[in-house]
């Protein structure tokens, strides 16, 4: 018997598999190199397909280098999601393709208002997965606001007005979250959250009366399990992997940390793997600070960087259950993150398999990295602890949890 979150599941790995027609939805086509949600979707879809299930993707937008091994269908109206055209098309599609389960991997967006029993007349079971924390940074609301980044008079005046309105905007954001979470519970067969803390958070924010369709299933490993990692083959590298977005990732904080320490450790470098709207600004910050040994690598497979790096760092406003931490730990990268989201303490046992730093304390973060670099006696053992911790996210076990959930709601 294994507990993962709020529900206890009995994992009978010898039971007969139930074959299903499964439709995974995400707003963009699935390219596993473009983000953690895409990689989770890719891994689960291929796992279920490998077990003989019929698996398809549904999306709004096409992307380059998308997964072509599983067929993708597209909503006819990619502008207004909850349109009569989309509703009619999707109801027919679900009926004609005999879809058993529609799994919405983008339940943090407004697509929930289409992919719901309120909008759709269907017997298909609908599951919404929240891949971010339930608060989505609202408990650190001011840190999410890109204020006073520009120095022109018009921009400063605009930012000042936004600063004055911040308390009202925070209240409004909480109210909208309450409406969303009540809508999810009332109109989905199941809601999947990534960590136990998120169940409590959702009940609190949504003022939910019960937890009847809330489930916790963490994200699975992306790579094969490893017994050990050869620490001597790793390089003096710190790694960030993810989208370069201001409101979520705040990689500018990591650059500020690097500014404080890089001169003290001339053999070390910082690799930033990923891309996004904030990249240009981040590159300008690196130039402004005259930072050395910072490399922006763009979108690409992070696996080679996991192999090389000794640390993986996140300085985010909020996360869900970051795939990049699980993947990095598989390769023996010691994680260092701000304790700014509920899943952080689920993944990391402080000072054992990684480090939790008080949210947004740049000096404390820099000190934590510096102490780890200096204390060579703990590095390999912490790396091995990280590898060991990652094993509980084996895709076999996580996929059995998914199959148990599907069996439960189907019946």
Secondary structure, 3 states (H helix, E strand, C coil): CEECCCCEECCCCCCCCCCCEEEEECCECCCCCCCHHHHHHHHHHHHHHHCCCEEEEEECECCCCCCCCCCEEECCCCCCCCCHHHHHHHHHHHHHCCCCEEEECCCCCHHHHCCCCCCCCCCCEEEEECCECCCCCHHHHHHHCCCCCCCCHHHHHHHHHHHHCHHHHHHHHHHHHHHHHHHHHHHCCEEEECCHHHHHHHHHHHCCCCCCCEEECCCCCCCCCCCCCCHHHCCCEEEEECCCCCCCCCHHHHHHHHHHHHHHCCCCEEEEEECCCCHHHHHHHHHHCCCCCEEEEECCCCHHHHHHCCEEEECCCCCECCHHHHHHHHCCCEEEEECCCCCHHHHCCECCCEEEECCCCHHHHHHHHHHHHHCHHHHHHHHHHHHHHHHHHCHHHHHHHHHHHHHHHHC
